[in-house]
Amino acid sequence: MSSFGFRLFRLFFCQLCLVLALVSMALLDAEGVVRPESATLSLQVSKGNGEGYRIKVFALRKAGNILIDVESFARALRLGFRQSNGFLVIDEAETLSGSSCQLRDGNNFVSIVSKDPRQEPGTMQLQATPVQIASKLYLPVSQACRFFSLWLQREVRYDPATGLISAILWGERPAYSLKKFSSSIQDEPEPVGSNGKRAASSEALTVISGVSVENRENGALISFSAVGNSVRTLLMKPDKNGIAYLTFQNATGNVDEMTKSFGVGIVQAVKAKRFQKGGFQVALSMDNRSYRINSMEVKRDDINNRYLVYVAGEPDTGGGGMREKESQISRVIERDIEKWKFDTVVLDAGHGGKDPGAIGGHGTMEKDVVLNIVRDLGSIIARQWPDIKVVYTRNSDVFIPLHERGKIANRSGGKLFVSIHCNANSKSHIRGQEVYILGPHRTQKSLEVAMFENSVITREADYRERYKGFSTEYLIMSSMAQNAFAKQSTTLAQDVLKRIERKGGTTSRGVHQAGFMVLWTPSMPSILIETGYLSNPEEERILRERKEQIRIAEAVFQGLDRYRRNNETARLSAVER
């Protein structure tokens, strides 16, 4: 080959290499690996007593592996989480028996700290190293399940055949010490068969061998006979079509023999399904048109090696009409749920104008303190939640009647009502924070606080006519009407109270029910926060400081933020079920 021909060939070869390199770069990311693809996995959570939910968890597919977003996984398990100094901190529970853990990119050692000061911290070594992608922390899905399973002492599994993660968060939790986490996840013993090799998943599976149904006056008894060891069961309550699901873990059975129909009675049919990785499920079809199903529970008969499902029910004497009414009510509730997108928060600063509220020994007026806190809280919400509308019942020193505050909340389409107050007592040593929800007075103290706050109605010219319907009986009916919001209000009250508690010896005084007029009319989850006692000289000094008022506003927002995250996760679960 001539010199010119050689140079021409070399030029062509270099250009070819350049093209191949550009193609490779297009297929690879900056680290030289194939760009990940977005994906989602389904998580089925059982909470016992037939309660549970199904929710999506964010994941990535990368180089044939599935990496799960640890933060999304924690949120789906109803765990708290936050970023702190480069660590992802996950909170197991807000009780002394709970613990928290810290994970970090590139570090396969997890620090676990108990909220019980008597417990010493522990360390868990992950088999796979967490990796950060686009500000999120990821683990291989199987390793993430093993991590949560070991840490929470609950069964969390991933089935690659179905792509389903299952978590059982009920049952008695064994006592443990965090010291045990010093061992590595990779050191966890695997099942070993008789030949010394790792046991197959089908080895030693319990066999569900038969089913029978006994109709009773108050329901039915479904009996499943078994051969083998005791296995854990999961019973999901009947859905709107009357179908309940009973799952036997580490079990198998003959699908044809276990699929049966029954002519009469509350139990119509049993249909079986076998899972590839070990697991046996039966769908129990109930006649929910002719019968009212009150409850279902499953128990094991150890003597006869049977699993008994007790169905408590009774004939629907109201016939199809009653069932249709219930169906109509359900449709209305489902339609209303769609209206309750969390988009408006109503903030209520107590008292105002001619009504100063409580007055401290040094002249600190409740109306001034709470107005500052409400303004601060509104600013934080506007900054942190730009998609949320903030409505004030008052944004200046004006007098707003109690009944009008609730009307403002309802007219604005509020989804949350937060009323801020300061407390007072004839005993100056009393101090602390309290949060109230609407309901009959449970204690004399709750009644006294409500009477003090409600006394403002006497400042309204037509109060006798306007509030003549406010009686204990009406309060009970109003509480029943707001029952749909009672659980949400209680959860919100608890979330807020945990965060507004002041350090330095002051302890919260709990969540209470009382008949506050300001909570009487809003048709939404509602709470009233007593931020402290102006009658206590020390708390008066603290509450009048702007620094403390801002701290309270930030603490209340943290409680609202926790409530919102849990509420939106629950709405997603409801949609996916």
Secondary structure as GFF3:
##gff-version 3
##sequence-region A 1 577
A	DSSP	alpha_helix	3	27	.	.	.	ID=ss1
A	DSSP	beta_strand	37	48	.	.	.	ID=ss2
A	DSSP	beta_strand	51	62	.	.	.	ID=ss3
A	DSSP	beta_strand	65	69	.	.	.	ID=ss4
A	DSSP	alpha_helix	70	76	.	.	.	ID=ss5
A	DSSP	beta_strand	80	84	.	.	.	ID=ss6
A	DSSP	beta_strand	87	91	.	.	.	ID=ss7
A	DSSP	beta_strand	99	104	.	.	.	ID=ss8
A	DSSP	beta_strand	107	114	.	.	.	ID=ss9
A	DSSP	beta_strand	122	125	.	.	.	ID=ss10
A	DSSP	beta_strand	131	133	.	.	.	ID=ss11
A	DSSP	beta_strand	136	140	.	.	.	ID=ss12
A	DSSP	alpha_helix	141	152	.	.	.	ID=ss13
A	DSSP	beta_strand	155	159	.	.	.	ID=ss14
A	DSSP	beta_strand	164	168	.	.	.	ID=ss15
A	DSSP	three_ten_helix	178	182	.	.	.	ID=ss16
A	DSSP	three_ten_helix	185	187	.	.	.	ID=ss17
A	DSSP	beta_strand	206	216	.	.	.	ID=ss18
A	DSSP	beta_strand	219	227	.	.	.	ID=ss19
A	DSSP	beta_strand	233	236	.	.	.	ID=ss20
A	DSSP	beta_strand	243	249	.	.	.	ID=ss21
A	DSSP	beta_strand	251	253	.	.	.	ID=ss22
A	DSSP	beta_strand	260	261	.	.	.	ID=ss23
A	DSSP	beta_strand	267	274	.	.	.	ID=ss24
A	DSSP	beta_strand	279	286	.	.	.	ID=ss25
A	DSSP	beta_strand	291	301	.	.	.	ID=ss26
A	DSSP	beta_strand	306	315	.	.	.	ID=ss27
A	DSSP	alpha_helix	319	339	.	.	.	ID=ss28
A	DSSP	beta_strand	344	349	.	.	.	ID=ss29
A	DSSP	alpha_helix	366	384	.	.	.	ID=ss30
A	DSSP	beta_strand	389	392	.	.	.	ID=ss31
A	DSSP	alpha_helix	402	411	.	.	.	ID=ss32
A	DSSP	beta_strand	416	423	.	.	.	ID=ss33
A	DSSP	beta_strand	434	438	.	.	.	ID=ss34
A	DSSP	alpha_helix	444	454	.	.	.	ID=ss35
A	DSSP	three_ten_helix	455	459	.	.	.	ID=ss36
A	DSSP	alpha_helix	463	466	.	.	.	ID=ss37
A	DSSP	alpha_helix	472	481	.	.	.	ID=ss38
A	DSSP	alpha_helix	483	500	.	.	.	ID=ss39
A	DSSP	beta_strand	511	514	.	.	.	ID=ss40
A	DSSP	three_ten_helix	517	519	.	.	.	ID=ss41
A	DSSP	beta_strand	526	533	.	.	.	ID=ss42
A	DSSP	alpha_helix	537	543	.	.	.	ID=ss43
A	DSSP	alpha_helix	546	576	.	.	.	ID=ss44
###
